[in-house]
C-alpha cells in the first residue's frame, strides 16, 4: 500500500463520525476539476465511471518523471463523497509509481467512509479506483 | 404562474414550492426533512431547521432487508421532534428520489401529513435560498405510530408474480440500458447487485427522468405527465399498477407522481425491485 495514501486512510479510521464528516467535506471543498489542458467538454464517455451515481470522469496520464497523475470531474454538484474521494486519491497518490496504483485495495472506500455505505454508493466509489487502475494498466501496457 | 387552461395536479396540496417553504420556515408545526443519496450533503449546508433522515441508516432495518418497525419509527420521529400532527416536508438531491422514498416509508406508517418540495435541493440552491450548517436538536416528541402497513402501497415479489400472471401493468423506471440488460454485460464494470440483466416480463419502460424538468428538478406539468403516462404509455388511473427500479428509490419518485399528481388509485412500489427479481431463483426475465 502506498504510504501517503495509507496514512490518510488510517487518519480517517481513527476519527469519530462527526470529525470524519468535517474532514470529508473539507476534502470535497478542495476538489479540483480536470483542467482544459487535459480534457474539454463534452468528455469522452470511456472516461466515465460506470455505476457511479455522481457521474465521475477519470483521466490518468504519465508525468515528466514517469509517475501517474490523475484528474477528475464530478458531474453531480451534490456528489460530495465522490469529490472527497477524488481529492484524497489525488493527494495520496502524489509521486507514487504506476505499479503501486494497481495494488490499491478498494477496501479503502470502507475504511474512509465507514462500513454502512449503501450498495450503490460503495459500487460507485469503488468504481472510481477501479477505473484508475484500468487506465494505469493500459498506460503500462502502452509504455 | 399557471395559464387558465393548464391543468392542476390531482392533489396539489402535497407538493409545495420553494417559495412557500421560505415563507413557512419558522412554523413550529412544520418539520423539514432532508433525505439524500449522499448523506454527506446535508452536512455541507441544509435548509434552516431541517433534520436529516438517511435511508440506509435510519429507515432500513440493519439485519433484515426490510424497513424499520413501529418502535424504531416512533424513536426516529421522537428524536427529530416530529409529532403525529407535524407536517413533514421532504426534500433532497437527485430530483427528490430519496425524499420521495422517505415520504413513501412515512406513508407505510400512516403519517399522512407529509409534503414534497417541488425541485428539492437543486431548485432551492439555484434560487440562492438560505442554507446553513447549524444542526438544531429538537425537543423529543411523543410519537405514536401505526403498525407498518405493507398492504396498500408496497408490493412484494409474490405480488409481482401474481401481477404478471394476470396481465396487470408494471412500470420499470430505470434507464433503457438497465431495462434491456445492456448495462450488466459491460466487461470489467461492477454490476448493480444483480446476476442477470433485463426486466420483469411485461413491464413497460418509463424512465423516472422523463417526469422531471432537467434544469431545476421539478415535476413536469400535469398535462405533460398525463401525456407521458396516459397517452404515450396507455395507462389508466384505475389500473392496478406496480412500479420498480433497482432498489425502490427511483420508483418511489414515480409512485409519488402517479398517486398524488395524476391520481392513480392503486399504485404500489416494489422496493425489492431488480436487486431482488434479477437475483431470484425461478423468476423469469425479459431482455
Interface residues (C-beta under 8 A of the other chain):
Chain A: X21 X22 X24 X25 X28 X50 X51 X53 X54 X76 X77 X78 X79 X80 X81 X82 X84 X116 X117 X118 X119 X120 X121 X123 X126 X127 X130 X134
Chain B: X36 X37 X38 X40 X41 X43 X44 X55 X56 X57 X93 X94 X121 X122 X125 X183 X186 X188 X189 X190 X191 X192 X193 X246 X247 X275
